[in-house]
Amino acid sequence: MVFQFAFLFLQNSATVSNYEIPKYFVPVFVLLLIVGLVGSLVAFVLGRGRARTGGPAVKWFSFAALALLFYYLQWFVWVYAISRQSTTLIWLLISFNTLFVFVAVVCAIMGFMQIKGAEPVAVETKQD
């Protein structure tokens, strides 16, 4: 899927495409991009502000929000690379497309591991 997406943007500009982008696509995409960017920024700021009182788990969740913030900023780099038709930058972005999502997942896992008092409880089952 990612490679098909890349080839779509790396096509020669002389080729004619009959595909029309739906009218709702750009506003919805931009709105969700901005909401995700602002949401990640708010989560990071709130997490860093509460890291001292919340402990190391909150700090890891804050790092996860920061990684997602970088992921959303990467989309703006996509727009720049496509507008400049920089194939080198486009291939670089394709290579590391989900890197920040992976980092966010690792940080969230570390945050969950740092939560104290969250040991699993043994469940007793009744036998007839």
MIDOSE-1310 file (N, C-alpha, C; in nm, 2 decimals, decimal comma, always signed):
residues 128
mvfq	+0,08/-0,12/+0,00/+0,00/+0,00/+0,00/+0,09/+0,13/+0,00; +0,19/+0,13/+0,08/+0,28/+0,24/+0,09/+0,35/+0,27/-0,04; +0,39/+0,16/-0,11/+0,46/+0,17/-0,23/+0,37/+0,22/-0,34; +0,24/+0,17/-0,34/+0,15/+0,22/-0,44/+0,12/+0,37/-0,42
fafl	+0,12/+0,41/-0,29/+0,10/+0,55/-0,26/+0,22/+0,63/-0,31; +0,34/+0,58/-0,30/+0,46/+0,65/-0,34/+0,46/+0,66/-0,49; +0,43/+0,55/-0,56/+0,43/+0,55/-0,71/+0,33/+0,65/-0,76; +0,22/+0,66/-0,69/+0,12/+0,76/-0,74/+0,18/+0,90/-0,74
flqn	+0,26/+0,94/-0,65/+0,31/+1,07/-0,64/+0,44/+1,08/-0,72; +0,50/+0,97/-0,76/+0,63/+0,98/-0,83/+0,61/+0,96/-0,98; +0,48/+0,96/-1,02/+0,45/+0,94/-1,16/+0,50/+1,07/-1,24; +0,53/+1,05/-1,36/+0,56/+1,16/-1,45/+0,44/+1,26/-1,46
satv	+0,47/+1,38/-1,45/+0,36/+1,48/-1,46/+0,29/+1,48/-1,59; +0,35/+1,42/-1,70/+0,29/+1,42/-1,83/+0,18/+1,32/-1,84; +0,17/+1,22/-1,75/+0,07/+1,12/-1,76/-0,07/+1,18/-1,71; -0,17/+1,14/-1,78/-0,30/+1,20/-1,75/-0,38/+1,09/-1,66
snye	-0,44/+1,14/-1,56/-0,51/+1,05/-1,47/-0,66/+1,09/-1,48; -0,75/+1,00/-1,49/-0,89/+1,02/-1,49/-0,95/+1,02/-1,36; -0,88/+1,00/-1,25/-0,93/+0,99/-1,12/-0,95/+1,13/-1,06; -1,07/+1,15/-1,01/-1,10/+1,28/-0,94/-1,11/+1,26/-0,79
ipky	-1,04/+1,34/-0,72/-1,05/+1,34/-0,57/-1,18/+1,39/-0,53; -1,25/+1,32/-0,44/-1,38/+1,37/-0,39/-1,36/+1,50/-0,32; -1,47/+1,58/-0,32/-1,46/+1,72/-0,27/-1,44/+1,72/-0,12; -1,49/+1,62/-0,05/-1,48/+1,61/+0,10/-1,34/+1,57/+0,14
fvpv	-1,26/+1,51/+0,06/-1,13/+1,46/+0,10/-1,04/+1,56/+0,16; -1,01/+1,67/+0,09/-0,91/+1,76/+0,14/-0,95/+1,83/+0,27; -1,08/+1,88/+0,29/-1,11/+1,94/+0,41/-1,11/+1,84/+0,53; -1,16/+1,72/+0,51/-1,16/+1,62/+0,61/-1,02/+1,58/+0,65
fvll	-0,93/+1,56/+0,55/-0,79/+1,52/+0,58/-0,72/+1,63/+0,65; -0,73/+1,75/+0,61/-0,66/+1,86/+0,67/-0,72/+1,88/+0,82; -0,85/+1,87/+0,83/-0,91/+1,89/+0,97/-0,86/+1,78/+1,06; -0,86/+1,66/+1,02/-0,81/+1,55/+1,11/-0,66/+1,56/+1,13
livg	-0,59/+1,61/+1,04/-0,44/+1,63/+1,06/-0,42/+1,74/+1,16; -0,49/+1,85/+1,15/-0,47/+1,96/+1,25/-0,52/+1,92/+1,39; -0,64/+1,85/+1,40/-0,69/+1,80/+1,53/-0,59/+1,70/+1,59; -0,53/+1,61/+1,51/-0,44/+1,52/+1,57/-0,31/+1,59/+1,61
lvgs	-0,27/+1,69/+1,54/-0,15/+1,77/+1,57/-0,17/+1,84/+1,70; -0,28/+1,91/+1,71/-0,31/+1,99/+1,83/-0,33/+1,90/+1,95; -0,40/+1,79/+1,93/-0,43/+1,69/+2,04/-0,30/+1,63/+2,09; -0,21/+1,60/+2,00/-0,08/+1,54/+2,05/+0,00/+1,65/+2,12
lvaf	+0,00/+1,77/+2,08/+0,07/+1,88/+2,15/+0,01/+1,90/+2,29; -0,12/+1,90/+2,30/-0,19/+1,92/+2,43/-0,15/+1,80/+2,52; -0,16/+1,68/+2,47/-0,12/+1,56/+2,55/+0,02/+1,57/+2,60; +0,11/+1,61/+2,51/+0,25/+1,62/+2,55/+0,27/+1,73/+2,66
vlgr	+0,21/+1,85/+2,64/+0,23/+1,96/+2,74/+0,17/+1,92/+2,87; +0,05/+1,86/+2,87/-0,02/+1,82/+3,00/+0,06/+1,71/+3,06; +0,12/+1,61/+2,99/+0,19/+1,50/+3,04/+0,32/+1,55/+3,10; +0,39/+1,64/+3,04/+0,52/+1,69/+3,09/+0,49/+1,78/+3,22
grar	+0,38/+1,84/+3,22/+0,35/+1,92/+3,34/+0,31/+1,84/+3,46; +0,26/+1,72/+3,44/+0,22/+1,63/+3,55/+0,32/+1,52/+3,57; +0,43/+1,52/+3,50/+0,53/+1,41/+3,51/+0,59/+1,40/+3,65; +0,61/+1,51/+3,72/+0,67/+1,51/+3,85/+0,58/+1,44/+3,95
tggp	+0,46/+1,48/+3,95/+0,36/+1,42/+4,05/+0,31/+1,28/+4,00; +0,30/+1,26/+3,88/+0,25/+1,13/+3,83/+0,35/+1,02/+3,82; +0,47/+1,05/+3,83/+0,57/+0,94/+3,82/+0,62/+0,91/+3,68; +0,71/+0,81/+3,67/+0,77/+0,78/+3,54/+0,67/+0,73/+3,43
avkw	+0,56/+0,68/+3,47/+0,46/+0,63/+3,37/+0,41/+0,75/+3,29; +0,38/+0,86/+3,36/+0,33/+0,98/+3,29/+0,43/+1,04/+3,20; +0,56/+1,03/+3,24/+0,67/+1,08/+3,15/+0,67/+1,00/+3,02; +0,66/+0,86/+3,03/+0,66/+0,78/+2,91/+0,54/+0,81/+2,82
fsfa	+0,42/+0,83/+2,88/+0,31/+0,86/+2,80/+0,33/+1,00/+2,73; +0,40/+1,09/+2,80/+0,43/+1,22/+2,74/+0,52/+1,20/+2,62; +0,62/+1,12/+2,63/+0,71/+1,09/+2,52/+0,63/+1,03/+2,40; +0,53/+0,94/+2,43/+0,45/+0,88/+2,33/+0,37/+0,99/+2,25
alal	+0,32/+1,09/+2,33/+0,25/+1,20/+2,26/+0,34/+1,28/+2,18; +0,47/+1,30/+2,23/+0,57/+1,38/+2,15/+0,60/+1,30/+2,02; +0,61/+1,17/+2,02/+0,64/+1,09/+1,90/+0,52/+1,11/+1,80; +0,40/+1,11/+1,85/+0,28/+1,13/+1,76/+0,28/+1,27/+1,71
lfyy	+0,33/+1,36/+1,79/+0,34/+1,50/+1,74/+0,44/+1,51/+1,62; +0,55/+1,44/+1,63/+0,64/+1,43/+1,52/+0,58/+1,36/+1,40; +0,50/+1,26/+1,42/+0,44/+1,19/+1,31/+0,35/+1,28/+1,24; +0,27/+1,36/+1,31/+0,18/+1,46/+1,24/+0,26/+1,56/+1,17
lqwf	+0,37/+1,61/+1,22/+0,45/+1,71/+1,16/+0,52/+1,65/+1,03; +0,54/+1,52/+1,03/+0,59/+1,45/+0,91/+0,50/+1,47/+0,79; +0,37/+1,48/+0,81/+0,28/+1,49/+0,70/+0,30/+1,63/+0,63; +0,34/+1,73/+0,71/+0,37/+1,86/+0,65/+0,49/+1,85/+0,56
vwvy	+0,59/+1,77/+0,60/+0,71/+1,74/+0,52/+0,67/+1,67/+0,40; +0,57/+1,58/+0,40/+0,52/+1,51/+0,28/+0,47/+1,61/+0,18; +0,39/+1,71/+0,23/+0,34/+1,81/+0,14/+0,45/+1,89/+0,07; +0,55/+1,92/+0,15/+0,67/+2,00/+0,10/+0,74/+1,92/+0,00
aisr	+0,76/+1,79/+0,03/+0,84/+1,70/-0,07/+0,76/+1,68/-0,20; +0,63/+1,67/-0,19/+0,55/+1,65/-0,31/+0,55/+1,78/-0,39; +0,54/+1,89/-0,32/+0,53/+2,02/-0,40/+0,66/+2,05/-0,47; +0,77/+2,01/-0,40/+0,90/+2,03/-0,46/+0,94/+1,92/-0,56
qstt	+0,86/+1,81/-0,57/+0,89/+1,69/-0,65/+1,03/+1,64/-0,62; +1,06/+1,63/-0,49/+1,19/+1,58/-0,44/+1,18/+1,43/-0,42; +1,22/+1,35/-0,52/+1,21/+1,21/-0,51/+1,29/+1,15/-0,40; +1,41/+1,21/-0,37/+1,49/+1,16/-0,26/+1,42/+1,18/-0,13
liwl	+1,36/+1,29/-0,10/+1,29/+1,31/+0,02/+1,17/+1,23/+0,03; +1,10/+1,21/-0,08/+0,98/+1,12/-0,08/+1,02/+0,98/-0,04; +1,12/+0,92/-0,10/+1,17/+0,79/-0,07/+1,21/+0,78/+0,08; +1,28/+0,88/+0,13/+1,32/+0,88/+0,27/+1,20/+0,88/+0,36
lisf	+1,09/+0,96/+0,33/+0,97/+0,96/+0,41/+0,90/+0,83/+0,40; +0,90/+0,76/+0,28/+0,84/+0,63/+0,27/+0,91/+0,53/+0,36; +1,04/+0,54/+0,36/+1,12/+0,44/+0,44/+1,09/+0,45/+0,59; +1,07/+0,57/+0,64/+1,05/+0,59/+0,78/+0,90/+0,64/+0,81
ntlf	+0,81/+0,60/+0,73/+0,67/+0,65/+0,74/+0,61/+0,62/+0,88; +0,63/+0,51/+0,93/+0,57/+0,47/+1,06/+0,67/+0,47/+1,18; +0,78/+0,52/+1,16/+0,88/+0,52/+1,26/+0,83/+0,59/+1,39; +0,77/+0,70/+1,38/+0,73/+0,77/+1,50/+0,61/+0,70/+1,57
vfva	+0,53/+0,64/+1,49/+0,42/+0,56/+1,55/+0,48/+0,44/+1,63; +0,58/+0,38/+1,57/+0,65/+0,27/+1,64/+0,71/+0,32/+1,77; +0,78/+0,44/+1,77/+0,84/+0,50/+1,89/+0,73/+0,53/+1,99; +0,61/+0,58/+1,95/+0,50/+0,61/+2,04/+0,45/+0,48/+2,10
vvca	+0,44/+0,37/+2,03/+0,40/+0,25/+2,08/+0,49/+0,20/+2,19; +0,62/+0,20/+2,16/+0,72/+0,16/+2,26/+0,72/+0,25/+2,39; +0,70/+0,38/+2,37/+0,69/+0,46/+2,49/+0,56/+0,43/+2,57; +0,45/+0,40/+2,50/+0,33/+0,37/+2,57/+0,34/+0,24/+2,65
imgf	+0,41/+0,14/+2,59/+0,43/+0,01/+2,65/+0,52/+0,04/+2,78; +0,62/+0,12/+2,76/+0,71/+0,15/+2,88/+0,63/+0,22/+2,99; +0,54/+0,31/+2,95/+0,45/+0,38/+3,04/+0,36/+0,28/+3,12; +0,31/+0,19/+3,05/+0,22/+0,09/+3,11/+0,30/+0,00/+3,21
mqik	+0,43/-0,03/+3,17/+0,51/-0,11/+3,26/+0,55/-0,04/+3,38; +0,56/+0,09/+3,38/+0,60/+0,17/+3,49/+0,48/+0,20/+3,59; +0,36/+0,17/+3,55/+0,25/+0,19/+3,65/+0,26/+0,10/+3,76; +0,26/+0,15/+3,88/+0,27/+0,07/+4,00/+0,14/+0,03/+4,05
gaep	+0,13/-0,09/+4,11/+0,00/-0,14/+4,16/-0,09/-0,20/+4,05; -0,03/-0,23/+3,94/-0,12/-0,28/+3,83/-0,08/-0,43/+3,80; -0,05/-0,50/+3,91/-0,01/-0,64/+3,89/-0,14/-0,72/+3,86; -0,14/-0,82/+3,78/-0,26/-0,89/+3,75/-0,31/-0,97/+3,87
vave	-0,44/-0,97/+3,88/-0,50/-1,04/+3,99/-0,55/-1,18/+3,95; -0,52/-1,28/+4,04/-0,56/-1,41/+4,00/-0,71/-1,43/+4,02; -0,77/-1,49/+3,93/-0,92/-1,50/+3,93/-0,95/-1,65/+3,97; -1,03/-1,66/+4,07/-1,06/-1,80/+4,12/-1,19/-1,85/+4,04
tkqd	-1,18/-1,97/+4,00/-1,29/-2,03/+3,92/-1,35/-2,14/+4,01; -1,48/-2,15/+4,00/-1,56/-2,25/+4,07/-1,56/-2,38/+3,99; -1,54/-2,49/+4,06/-1,55/-2,61/+3,99/-1,67/-2,69/+4,05; -1,75/-2,74/+3,96/-1,87/-2,81/+4,01/-1,84/-2,95/+4,04
